[in-house]
């Protein structure tokens, strides 16, 4: 990758990491489901009029829109609103790589190798350590722990949306993301009216100030339109194995910015959880090693040799 492309990849991950701090600020202005609905509304409009018609079937756009927009971001915003810290959320959400690998095995038949399985175990150990740290930090408060569980559930839904996106194979990621952003708006607004109440929503909209407007612009245009558009641009020009590892910088920027701007402390146990989770996700994300490929070739050769030695009904070996 060229230095400029490396800088762009790092910038995107910084944008995504700082996004958790911006979400925390936004939750002080909006109920979580309304906030998420506004995020996708502003991301879709007016961009949907400039990106052209959808380039994949509507079933994939609707599927990803519900899994990513309604489920993943609805759960993430609600979890953070209940008390899941911004820095910890940026870290825990990366376990989506484990769920993506599991769902890809079930739905796509992509069998994980030994390295990936080890990485899943290490990442899940990191989640366990993070849960213990959060429980000790909050004194077992039910709201914060519920928020932590909802963030993990958001990672599960992100894994589902990743598999659906793989199946859709959109040729233009920006076009795809903008059209996906049109799907969650009405469901999220409906859920907000039902669960958060029209009075609370109207109060938030009446109290809209420059900070609230800036937060929506950031999470919609900077994080969604610019972030996913630039990431897709990089993926079209470089192998996924070269671009994907940069996503491991997201929790680094997320935890650092949360500590800098929100004053969140990072305990030694949380650093341990971060090391385990990021290391596990890194192992889960790597391509098959040369040793694994040689092992697969050797297994195929041994199977062929075994078939050669199998006698037929007339007693002669078969080829």
Order of alpha helices (4+ residues) and beta strands (2+ residues): alpha-alpha-alpha-alpha-alpha-alpha-alpha-alpha-alpha-alpha-alpha-alpha-alpha-alpha-alpha-alpha
